[in-house]
Amino acid sequence: MSDKKNINENQDTMKFKVPARSVVSADQTRVYRKEDLEEAKKRAALSEANRKAVQQKNSSGTSDKSAQNQNRTFKTSSSASEPKRQQQHRAVPANETVSNRNVRPNARPAKKKKGAFGRFVRFLIGIFIALFLVYSAAALYYITKITPIENSGSYINDPDTMLYSSEVKNILVIGEDTRDNSVRGLSDSMILLSVNKKNHKLQMTSFMRDIYTEIDGYGSEKLNAAYSYGGAELLKDTIEDNFKIRIDGCMTVNFTAVAHIVDAVGGVQITVSASEANAINEILYSEVNEIMGDSPDADFLPVSDGTFMLNGKQALSYSRIRYVGDADFERTQRQRTVITQIMSRMKKINPVTFNAGITKALQYIGSDMSVTDMYILSLRLPSLLASYEPEQLRVPADGTWSYGETWDGMSIINVDFYANTEYLKNNIYLPDTQSESPEEETE
């Protein structure tokens, strides 16, 4: 009976050799019961099933990361070899505040702030480009409406003998003394606009119409006669030849154009005397209202001293006053005042009013400059209006002229041309600027 029991016990047990590195010595054996082996197999099978289920969830992208984070264990010590993610998510001791963590909580908001700033900068750049394109389109539209003035290309003056600087741009504005667009009259006003981009100055130099000078091909005449003989080209050549100053281009405007330009900027504010107000009314009655198609007594001013917002017709009449004050000398001063006020008013124009007025004016404006040159000047116009300091000059300068009379009794102004060339050089150009040719500038 005892032997039978031993046999049954031997059948229920198995003997295994324990590896030499085990805690059990190599010559020992460990006995496992059959029930233990079955239980181990079940646990192994269950573990394998769980592993496959986890792999399947990971491969389909449906694993629950929050559950993994909750079940994840962290090391309490922050050794140098600890992974960065585990260091950031390590367990925080009870006595450690959030501010003591080795984490930068503001890193992500800083990126958001930087991204918002970048979007704002891109928005501003987009606005600037859009405004530039709109401005360029409008400028080119107006420029193409200007009537081109034909230029023969002949040049009677030697560029090497004239005042010149790459920093200065000289544009001659010619006011036509004409009431009929089909007839070229005398030049009522001749104003040289000089833009000096180095010292940010805009000089307006009036050339007196009664200057007695030599006109190529026509002998000695008053300066304003050059325009009636040969148009803008001959007048420009005459000024260059006598005053040795280089002119880069010219523009012509008649009475109607001046009136529409003033209306385009919303009028000009000018202080007048009672005598000037009366003269304005007389000129309105005698010619300007008729030119503009209005009744003779339209837009009269009160005959008194005061400051008025003059409309286009009134400003035109003001600039034509000749017999109040110091005759033609004071008249050129009034013309420069009107131009200065136009420039000042352009800083705050009404786009609708400006477009209506300038569109009417452009049909009475001409230029010998190319579209490219006028477009480049138009790009500088905002800066010129905002930051350039206007100055007013007059030729002849004080102390360089005297009244005279021709053999047939015509009143003229005799001029010291050398003294006035020096006057233009010292005022329009920089004090240290010498006469230089384009070839010298290129070198």
ZIDA-V234168 format. One record per backbone hydrogen bond with DSSP energy under -1.0 kcal/mol. CO is the residue of the C=O (numbers start at 1). NH is the residue of the N-H. E is the energy in kcal/mol with one decimal. If there is no record, write none. Layout:
co = <CO & CO>
nh = <NH & NH>
e = <E & E>
//
This chain:
co = <1 & 2 & 3 & 4 & 5 & 6 & 7 & 8 & 10 & 16 & 19 & 25 & 33 & 34 & 35 & 36 & 37 & 38 & 39 & 40 & 41 & 42 & 43 & 44 & 45 & 46 & 47 & 48 & 49 & 50 & 51 & 52 & 53 & 54 & 55 & 56 & 57 & 63 & 64 & 65 & 66 & 67 & 79 & 83 & 84 & 85 & 93 & 97 & 98 & 101 & 104 & 106 & 107 & 108 & 109 & 110 & 111 & 112 & 113 & 114 & 115 & 116 & 117 & 118 & 119 & 120 & 121 & 122 & 123 & 124 & 125 & 126 & 127 & 128 & 129 & 130 & 131 & 132 & 133 & 134 & 135 & 136 & 137 & 138 & 139 & 140 & 142 & 143 & 147 & 158 & 159 & 163 & 165 & 167 & 169 & 170 & 171 & 172 & 173 & 174 & 175 & 175 & 176 & 180 & 186 & 189 & 190 & 191 & 192 & 193 & 194 & 195 & 196 & 200 & 201 & 202 & 203 & 204 & 205 & 206 & 208 & 209 & 210 & 211 & 213 & 215 & 215 & 219 & 221 & 222 & 223 & 224 & 225 & 226 & 227 & 230 & 231 & 232 & 233 & 234 & 235 & 236 & 237 & 238 & 239 & 240 & 244 & 249 & 250 & 251 & 252 & 253 & 254 & 255 & 256 & 257 & 258 & 259 & 260 & 261 & 262 & 263 & 268 & 270 & 272 & 273 & 274 & 275 & 276 & 277 & 278 & 279 & 280 & 281 & 282 & 283 & 283 & 284 & 287 & 288 & 289 & 295 & 302 & 306 & 308 & 308 & 310 & 311 & 312 & 313 & 314 & 315 & 318 & 325 & 326 & 326 & 327 & 328 & 329 & 330 & 331 & 332 & 333 & 334 & 335 & 336 & 337 & 338 & 339 & 340 & 341 & 342 & 344 & 345 & 350 & 351 & 352 & 353 & 354 & 355 & 356 & 357 & 358 & 361 & 362 & 365 & 366 & 367 & 370 & 371 & 372 & 373 & 374 & 375 & 380 & 381 & 382 & 383 & 384 & 389 & 391 & 393 & 395 & 397 & 400 & 402 & 404 & 406 & 410 & 412 & 413 & 414 & 415 & 416 & 417 & 418 & 419 & 420 & 421 & 422 & 423 & 424 & 430 & 437 & 438 & 439>
nh = <5 & 6 & 7 & 8 & 9 & 10 & 11 & 12 & 13 & 30 & 22 & 28 & 37 & 38 & 39 & 40 & 41 & 42 & 43 & 44 & 45 & 46 & 47 & 48 & 49 & 50 & 51 & 52 & 53 & 54 & 55 & 56 & 57 & 58 & 59 & 60 & 62 & 65 & 68 & 69 & 70 & 71 & 82 & 87 & 88 & 89 & 96 & 100 & 101 & 103 & 107 & 110 & 111 & 112 & 113 & 114 & 115 & 116 & 117 & 118 & 119 & 120 & 121 & 122 & 123 & 124 & 125 & 126 & 127 & 128 & 129 & 130 & 131 & 132 & 133 & 134 & 135 & 136 & 137 & 138 & 139 & 140 & 141 & 142 & 143 & 144 & 145 & 146 & 367 & 161 & 162 & 246 & 168 & 197 & 195 & 248 & 193 & 251 & 191 & 253 & 188 & 189 & 178 & 183 & 177 & 175 & 207 & 173 & 205 & 171 & 203 & 169 & 201 & 389 & 196 & 391 & 194 & 393 & 192 & 395 & 211 & 224 & 413 & 223 & 221 & 218 & 219 & 215 & 213 & 225 & 226 & 187 & 229 & 230 & 231 & 234 & 235 & 236 & 237 & 238 & 239 & 240 & 241 & 242 & 243 & 244 & 163 & 172 & 368 & 174 & 366 & 176 & 258 & 259 & 260 & 261 & 262 & 263 & 264 & 265 & 267 & 266 & 310 & 308 & 306 & 277 & 278 & 279 & 280 & 281 & 282 & 283 & 284 & 285 & 286 & 287 & 288 & 289 & 291 & 292 & 294 & 298 & 304 & 272 & 270 & 310 & 268 & 315 & 316 & 317 & 318 & 319 & 321 & 327 & 329 & 330 & 331 & 332 & 333 & 334 & 335 & 336 & 337 & 338 & 339 & 340 & 341 & 342 & 343 & 344 & 345 & 346 & 347 & 348 & 354 & 355 & 356 & 357 & 358 & 359 & 360 & 361 & 362 & 364 & 365 & 147 & 252 & 149 & 374 & 375 & 376 & 377 & 378 & 379 & 384 & 385 & 386 & 387 & 388 & 202 & 204 & 206 & 208 & 400 & 416 & 414 & 412 & 409 & 406 & 404 & 212 & 402 & 417 & 420 & 421 & 422 & 423 & 424 & 425 & 426 & 427 & 428 & 433 & 441 & 442 & 443>
e = <-1.9 & -1.7 & -2.2 & -2.1 & -2.1 & -2.1 & -1.8 & -1.4 & -1.0 & -1.2 & -1.7 & -1.4 & -1.7 & -2.0 & -2.0 & -2.3 & -2.1 & -2.2 & -2.3 & -2.4 & -2.5 & -2.8 & -2.5 & -2.3 & -2.3 & -2.3 & -2.5 & -2.3 & -2.1 & -2.4 & -2.3 & -2.3 & -2.1 & -2.5 & -2.5 & -1.4 & -1.9 & -1.0 & -1.8 & -2.5 & -2.0 & -2.1 & -1.3 & -2.1 & -1.8 & -1.4 & -1.5 & -1.1 & -1.4 & -1.4 & -1.6 & -2.0 & -1.4 & -1.8 & -2.4 & -2.4 & -2.4 & -2.1 & -2.2 & -2.2 & -2.1 & -2.0 & -2.4 & -2.4 & -2.0 & -2.3 & -2.5 & -2.3 & -2.3 & -2.6 & -2.6 & -2.3 & -2.7 & -2.6 & -2.4 & -2.3 & -2.9 & -2.8 & -2.4 & -2.3 & -2.8 & -2.7 & -2.0 & -2.4 & -2.6 & -2.2 & -1.1 & -1.6 & -2.0 & -1.9 & -1.3 & -1.7 & -1.4 & -2.2 & -2.8 & -2.0 & -3.3 & -2.6 & -2.5 & -2.6 & -2.0 & -1.5 & -1.4 & -1.7 & -3.0 & -2.6 & -2.8 & -3.2 & -2.4 & -2.8 & -2.4 & -1.9 & -1.5 & -2.0 & -2.7 & -2.9 & -2.8 & -3.0 & -3.0 & -3.2 & -1.3 & -1.6 & -2.2 & -1.9 & -2.7 & -2.7 & -1.1 & -3.0 & -2.8 & -1.5 & -1.4 & -1.1 & -1.8 & -2.6 & -2.3 & -1.1 & -2.0 & -2.5 & -2.3 & -2.3 & -2.2 & -2.3 & -2.6 & -2.0 & -2.6 & -1.5 & -3.5 & -2.6 & -1.4 & -3.1 & -1.9 & -3.0 & -1.9 & -2.0 & -2.1 & -2.4 & -2.2 & -1.9 & -2.0 & -1.4 & -2.8 & -1.1 & -2.9 & -2.6 & -2.3 & -2.6 & -2.1 & -2.0 & -2.5 & -1.9 & -2.0 & -2.3 & -2.5 & -2.2 & -2.4 & -2.2 & -2.0 & -2.0 & -2.3 & -2.2 & -3.2 & -1.8 & -1.9 & -2.9 & -2.6 & -1.0 & -2.0 & -2.7 & -2.2 & -2.3 & -2.3 & -2.2 & -1.2 & -1.3 & -1.3 & -1.0 & -1.5 & -2.0 & -1.1 & -1.9 & -2.0 & -2.0 & -2.0 & -2.2 & -1.9 & -2.5 & -2.4 & -2.2 & -2.2 & -2.0 & -2.5 & -1.4 & -1.1 & -1.4 & -3.2 & -2.4 & -2.0 & -2.4 & -3.1 & -1.8 & -1.2 & -1.9 & -2.3 & -2.3 & -1.6 & -2.4 & -2.4 & -2.6 & -2.3 & -2.3 & -2.4 & -2.0 & -2.1 & -1.7 & -2.6 & -2.7 & -1.8 & -2.6 & -1.5 & -2.1 & -2.5 & -1.8 & -2.5 & -1.9 & -2.5 & -3.2 & -2.3 & -1.9 & -2.4 & -2.6 & -2.6 & -1.9 & -1.0 & -1.8 & -2.0 & -2.0 & -1.8 & -2.3 & -2.3 & -2.5 & -1.2 & -2.7 & -2.1 & -1.8 & -2.1 & -1.8>
//
